[in-house]
Amino acid sequence: MRPVWSGAVSFGLVTIPIKVLPATEDHSVSFRQIHTADGGRIRYRKVCELDDKVLSQDEIGRAYEESKDNLVPIADEELDQLPLPTAKAIDVQAFVPADSLDPIRFGRPYYLQGDGAVAAKPYTLLREALERSDKVAIAKFAWHNRERLGALRVVGDAIVLQALHWPDEIRSSEGLAPKDVDLSDSEVDEAITLMDAIGGAEVSQYRDQYREAVEAVIEAKAAGVAPPEMVAPAGPEGKVVDLMAALKDSVKAAKEARGETGGTGEVRTMPSKKKAASKKTAKKTAKKAPAKKAARKRTAS
């Protein structure tokens, strides 16, 4: 893997020289655009609209569009010289509990590699401190002419820089969820029974079947043979009229798929919040009763 950035992690007076490497890679099938009439490749050219000249990359700069008729040129050197402490370092701002970050804020992950022997001890120190405290470090860093927010967390033996979205980049979910839905405890219990029947699995067992199907079509056409016939999976049967019946049928199908028998399964009745609260209150009252009796005996004596 080639590093995408080199610098240092800085927290307090501790500095860790590091190299940043991509933690993920894209395996999706990519396509080129062609002219459907003759199969010719479609290419994009960067043309100046004033002199209609095709430009090379070293002739192209950047500008901010202040208005429709006014572009403000900005040189790369001007951006590189911005007085940001994060320009050369991943600057740790705070440490927070690992479970306090909503996954919706997570962006692309990067591995941090210690750069040289001098980085070994402080790198290991930060990793162990994060792991033992069950915390992540919130940091700021500047790449590609913009400042970003990130979280340093431990994955295996490595420290990962998880890019984070800024708070104002997260859209509100207000108004998206249905309201005033009449849902019974039995329906929720049956849904949980269905979850148990479907069971869990290792995420590593899943594979990209769409990509495999596309690759099979490409291989066949490249070899001059007909693409393989593929059976489409059955889609949803339509509108659900009886939710409880659909849940029970789903539990039965899930159990049969796993080789289990036993029909639809019984509904696991879970106590409502009011019942659970009354039980807790009864337990507390029962614990206090002996103490009150003992107090009355001491008073009587």
C-alpha positions, 0 to 999 in steps of 0.5 A, spaced: 500 500 500 502 506 498 501 512 503 496 517 502 499 522 507 505 523 511 506 527 518 505 526 525 499 525 530 500 530 536 497 530 543 499 534 548 507 534 548 507 527 545 508 527 537 508 520 533 511 520 526 506 516 522 504 514 515 497 514 513 494 508 508 487 507 506 484 501 510 479 499 504 479 498 497 473 498 492 472 492 488 466 494 484 466 493 476 467 500 472 465 501 465 467 506 460 462 510 456 462 508 448 458 511 442 453 505 441 453 506 434 460 504 432 463 502 439 468 508 439 471 511 446 468 517 449 473 521 452 472 528 456 477 534 454 478 540 458 477 546 454 477 553 455 471 557 454 474 563 452 479 561 446 476 554 445 483 551 447 484 544 450 488 544 456 493 540 459 493 539 467 499 544 468 495 549 465 489 549 469 488 552 476 482 553 481 478 559 482 472 561 487 465 563 483 464 569 487 458 571 482 456 568 476 461 573 472 466 573 477 471 568 479 476 569 484 483 565 482 486 561 488 493 559 487 495 552 491 501 556 494 496 560 498 492 554 500 498 551 502 500 557 507 494 557 511 496 558 518 493 551 520 496 547 526 493 541 522 496 542 516 502 538 518 499 534 523 493 530 526 492 534 532 488 531 537 483 535 541 479 530 546 478 523 548 471 521 548 467 514 550 468 509 544 460 508 544 459 516 544 460 516 537 454 515 532 456 511 526 452 515 522 458 520 522 463 515 520 467 516 513 472 513 510 477 509 515 485 509 514 490 505 517 496 509 521 503 506 520 508 508 525 514 512 521 521 509 523 523 506 530 522 513 533 515 512 532 514 505 536 514 507 543 509 513 542 505 509 537 504 503 542 503 508 548 497 511 544 494 504 542 494 501 549 491 508 552 485 508 547 484 500 548 484 500 556 480 506 557 475 504 551 476 511 548 477 514 542 481 520 540 477 526 536 482 529 532 482 535 526 487 534 520 487 538 513 488 534 507 486 536 500 485 543 501 480 542 507 480 541 514 477 535 517 474 531 523 476 524 525 477 519 530 483 515 532 481 508 534 484 501 535 483 496 530 487 489 532 494 492 533 493 498 529 490 505 530 485 507 525 483 514 523 476 514 522 474 520 518 468 524 521 462 528 518 462 535 521 456 536 525 453 541 520 454 535 515 449 531 518 442 532 515 436 532 520 431 525 521 426 529 523 419 527 520 421 521 517 419 516 522 411 514 522 407 517 527 401 515 531 402 507 529 398 502 533 403 497 535 401 491 540 406 488 545 405 481 541 407 484 535 414 486 537 415 480 541 413 476 535 418 480 531 424 479 536 422 471 535 423 472 528 430 475 529 432 470 533 429 465 528 433 468 523 439 468 527 446 471 526 452 470 522 459 473 521 459 479 516 465 476 513 461 470 510 457 475 505 460 476 498 458 481 492 453 477 488 451 483 483 459 484 482 460 476 481 454 476 476 456 482 472 463 479 471 460 472 469 456 477 463 463 480 461 467 474 461 461 470 457 461 476 452 469 477 451 469 469 450 463 470 444 458 466 448 451 467 450 451 470 457 449 465 463 441 465 464 440 467 471 434 466 476 432 472 479 430 472 487 423 472 488 421 479 490 416 481 496 409 478 495 405 485 495 402 489 501 402 486 508 394 485 510 395 481 517 402 483 520 402 478 525 400 472 520 406 475 516 411 475 522 409 468 524 409 465 517 416 468 517 418 465 523 416 458 520 420 459 514 426 461 517 426 455 522 425 451 516 431 454 512 435 452 518 433 445 519 429 446 525 422 444 526 416 446 531 411 450 527 411 458 528 414 458 535 410 461 541 410 468 542 415 470 547 411 475 552 415 481 554 413 485 560 410 492 559 414 498 562 408 499 567 409 491 569 416 491 570 416 498 574 411 495 578 415 489 580 421 493 581 417 497 586 414 491 589 421 488 590 424 495 594 417 494 598 419 487 600 426 489 602 424 495 606 419 491 610 423 487 615 427 494 616 421 497 618 419 491 623 426 491 626 425 499 627 418 498 630 421 493 635 427 497 637 422 503 639 417 498 643 423 496 647 
